[in-house]
Amino acid sequence: MTASESPAPRRRSPPRRITVQQVRTLSPAMRRITFAGAELAGFGPPAPAGYIKLVFPEPGQSEAVAPTPDGPRPANMRTYTPRRYDPQALELDVDFVLHGEGPASNWAEQAQPGQVLYMMGPGLGYAFDATAPLHWLIGDDSALPAIETILEALPAASRAEVFAEVVSATEERPLSATPPTTTHWLTRGADNTTAGVALEAALRATAPPPAGTRVYIACEAMAMRRIRQVLIDTLGVPKAQIIGRGYWKLGAVNHPDHDYGE
């Protein structure tokens, strides 16, 4: 495979009704929710850094309403990474960042077993180069689920280096990975207007990676663009070896999931 990411499909998949089965706390700002349901049959396996669409309840609703194939995009639909799928148990794990605003974070903070969402997907994900000598995975807390799916999919003989920007040191935790992995935890603080600053500074202070290194960046949209230019202009990484994804954008309520920053 080449270091590229498959284009997002534009055809909407039928919604699946899924029910909260378990809620676990991974860190103060990260919650893992396990969903179950017969409609998860045939869902996967999802690709590394793939995505799903989750539809959350509107204010005043006890559960989400299924979107119709030709209807408008639901206002409370958001994009997430499928973290783990068990085809035998028909279970799906999704990790949520509790950032204190928006329908998804608000819902995840109060999620309880038995609650219902609707899901569409999965969408295609990151097609990494298994022969690359090194993989740099760069992202903020919103990208940690995607980064872990990539780490788990990489060959054991490869090497990975993670640059992870989080709100505080309390978010640091062991990341699930197959190959030998070095993780650099970088603290952003509570001020989201500084998104990407710690990542950019750390990369400017890092030596250029070996030739052939593949890079995946996923974070705030404008920060992703700045970091991409640092990689190209300062560290000499060829554009073809970089994949960028703007997972969210300061000031945007529902940033598009096809912001590639190219």
C-alpha positions in Angstrom: 0.0 0.0 0.0 1.1 3.6 -0.5 1.1 6.4 2.0 -2.2 7.8 1.0 -5.7 7.8 2.3 -8.7 6.5 0.4 -11.2 9.2 -0.5 -14.2 9.4 1.7 -17.3 7.8 0.1 -20.1 10.1 -0.6 -23.0 7.6 -0.6 -24.8 7.5 2.7 -24.9 4.0 4.3 -28.1 2.8 5.9 -28.3 3.8 9.6 -27.7 1.1 12.3 -29.4 1.3 15.6 -26.9 0.7 18.4 -27.3 0.6 22.2 -24.8 1.6 24.9 -23.6 -1.5 26.7 -20.7 -0.2 28.8 -19.0 3.1 29.7 -15.4 3.2 30.8 -13.1 6.1 31.7 -9.7 6.0 30.0 -8.5 9.4 31.4 -10.2 12.4 32.8 -11.1 13.7 29.3 -11.4 10.4 27.4 -14.4 8.0 27.7 -14.7 4.6 25.9 -18.3 3.6 25.2 -19.1 0.1 24.0 -22.1 -0.2 21.8 -24.0 -3.4 20.9 -26.9 -4.4 18.7 -28.0 -6.9 16.1 -27.6 -4.2 13.4 -23.8 -4.3 13.9 -23.7 -7.5 11.9 -21.6 -7.1 8.8 -20.2 -3.8 9.9 -16.5 -4.4 9.7 -13.7 -4.8 10.0 -13.1 -1.0 9.9 -9.8 0.3 8.4 -7.1 2.0 10.5 -8.2 5.6 11.1 -11.5 4.8 9.5 -14.6 6.7 10.5 -18.3 6.4 11.3 -21.1 8.9 11.6 -23.0 9.0 14.9 -26.4 10.7 15.2 -27.1 12.0 18.7 -30.4 13.0 20.3 -31.7 16.5 19.8 -32.5 18.5 22.9 -35.7 17.0 24.5 -35.3 13.7 22.8 -34.9 10.5 24.8 -33.0 8.8 22.0 -31.7 9.7 18.6 -33.9 9.6 15.5 -32.8 7.5 12.5 -31.9 9.7 9.5 -33.7 9.0 6.2 -31.7 8.1 3.1 -32.8 11.2 1.1 -33.4 13.5 4.1 -31.2 16.4 5.3 -28.0 15.8 7.2 -28.9 15.6 10.9 -27.7 18.6 12.8 -26.5 16.4 15.6 -24.4 14.0 13.5 -20.7 13.9 14.2 -17.7 11.9 12.9 -15.9 9.4 15.1 -13.3 6.6 14.8 -14.4 3.0 15.3 -11.9 1.9 17.9 -12.7 -1.8 18.2 -15.2 -4.1 16.5 -16.1 -7.6 17.7 -18.1 -9.4 14.9 -18.9 -12.4 17.2 -20.2 -10.3 20.1 -21.6 -7.6 17.8 -19.9 -4.9 19.9 -18.3 -1.6 18.8 -16.0 0.6 21.0 -15.9 4.3 20.3 -13.6 6.7 22.3 -15.0 10.2 23.1 -13.1 13.3 24.1 -15.0 15.2 26.8 -14.2 18.7 25.7 -17.2 20.3 27.4 -19.2 21.6 24.4 -21.3 20.3 21.6 -23.9 17.5 21.4 -21.4 14.6 21.2 -19.3 15.6 24.2 -22.4 16.5 26.3 -24.0 13.1 25.4 -20.8 11.1 26.2 -20.4 12.8 29.5 -23.8 11.5 30.7 -24.0 8.2 28.7 -25.5 5.2 30.4 -26.2 1.6 29.3 -29.4 1.3 27.4 -29.2 4.6 25.6 -29.6 4.5 21.8 -27.7 6.2 18.9 -27.8 5.7 15.2 -24.6 5.0 13.2 -23.6 5.0 9.6 -20.4 3.7 8.1 -17.6 2.7 8.2 -15.8 5.0 5.9 -12.5 4.1 4.4 -9.3 4.9 6.3 -5.5 5.3 6.2 -3.6 3.1 3.7 -0.2 3.1 5.2 3.1 1.9 3.6 4.0 -1.2 5.5 7.6 -1.0 4.2 8.3 2.4 5.5 11.3 2.5 8.0 9.4 4.8 10.4 5.9 6.1 10.9 5.3 9.5 12.5 1.8 9.9 13.9 1.0 13.5 14.9 -2.2 14.5 16.5 -4.1 16.1 19.4 -6.5 14.3 21.8 -9.2 14.1 19.2 -6.9 11.9 17.0 -5.8 9.5 19.7 -8.4 6.8 18.8 -7.3 7.0 15.1 -3.6 6.9 16.0 -4.1 3.8 18.2 -5.9 2.0 15.3 -2.9 2.8 13.1 -0.4 1.6 15.7 -2.3 -1.7 16.1 -2.4 -2.3 12.4 1.3 -1.6 11.7 3.6 -4.6 11.2 5.6 -5.7 14.3 8.8 -5.1 12.3 8.1 -1.5 11.7 8.8 1.5 14.1 6.5 4.3 15.1 6.9 7.7 16.8 3.9 9.5 18.2 3.6 13.2 18.9 0.4 13.7 21.0 -0.9 17.0 22.2 -3.3 16.8 25.1 -5.0 19.3 27.5 -3.0 18.2 30.5 -0.5 15.6 31.8 -3.4 13.7 33.3 -4.3 12.5 29.8 -1.0 10.6 29.3 -1.6 6.9 29.2 -0.1 3.8 27.5 -1.2 3.6 23.9 -2.0 0.3 22.4 0.6 -0.5 19.7 2.0 -3.5 17.7 5.5 -2.2 16.7 8.1 -0.5 19.0 6.7 3.0 19.7 8.0 6.2 21.2 5.4 8.6 22.4 6.1 12.3 23.0 3.3 13.8 25.2 2.8 17.5 24.8 0.6 19.6 27.0 -1.7 22.3 25.4 -3.6 23.6 28.4 -7.2 24.4 28.6 -7.1 27.2 26.1 -8.1 25.7 22.8 -6.9 28.8 20.9 -3.4 27.4 21.3 -4.3 24.2 19.5 -1.3 22.8 17.7 1.3 25.2 19.2 2.9 22.5 21.3 3.0 20.1 18.4 4.5 22.6 16.1 7.2 23.7 18.6 8.1 20.0 19.3 8.5 19.3 15.6 10.7 22.4 15.0 13.0 21.1 17.7 13.2 17.6 16.3 15.8 16.3 13.9 14.5 15.4 10.4 13.2 11.8 10.1 14.9 9.1 8.1 14.3 9.1 4.3 11.1 7.2 3.6 9.3 8.1 6.8 5.5 8.2 6.4 3.6 10.9 8.4 0.0 11.0 9.5 -1.3 14.3 11.0 -4.7 14.8 12.5 -5.7 17.8 14.7 -7.2 21.2 14.5 -7.5 22.2 10.9 -5.3 25.3 10.8 -2.7 23.7 13.1 -2.6 20.7 10.7 -1.7 23.0 7.8 1.0 24.8 9.8 2.5 21.5 10.9 2.4 20.1 7.3 4.4 23.1 6.2 7.0 22.6 9.0 7.4 19.0 7.9 7.9 20.1 4.3 9.9 23.3 4.6 11.9 22.6 7.8 12.2 18.9 8.1 12.4 18.0 4.4 9.6 15.5 4.3 8.3 15.1 0.8 4.6 16.1 0.3 3.8 12.6 -1.0 4.7 11.0 2.3 2.4 13.2 4.4 -1.3 12.7 5.0 -3.2 15.5 6.8 -6.6 15.6 8.3 -8.4 18.5 9.9 -10.5 16.8 12.6 -12.0 20.0 14.0 -11.6 23.7 13.5 -11.7 26.6 16.0 -14.9 28.5 15.7 -16.6 25.8 13.6 -19.6 23.9 15.0 -19.4 20.9 12.7 -16.2 20.9 10.7 -16.3 18.8 7.5 -14.6 15.4 7.7 -12.9 15.8 4.3 -10.5 18.6 5.2 -7.2 17.2 3.9 -5.2 20.4 4.0 -3.6 19.9 0.6 
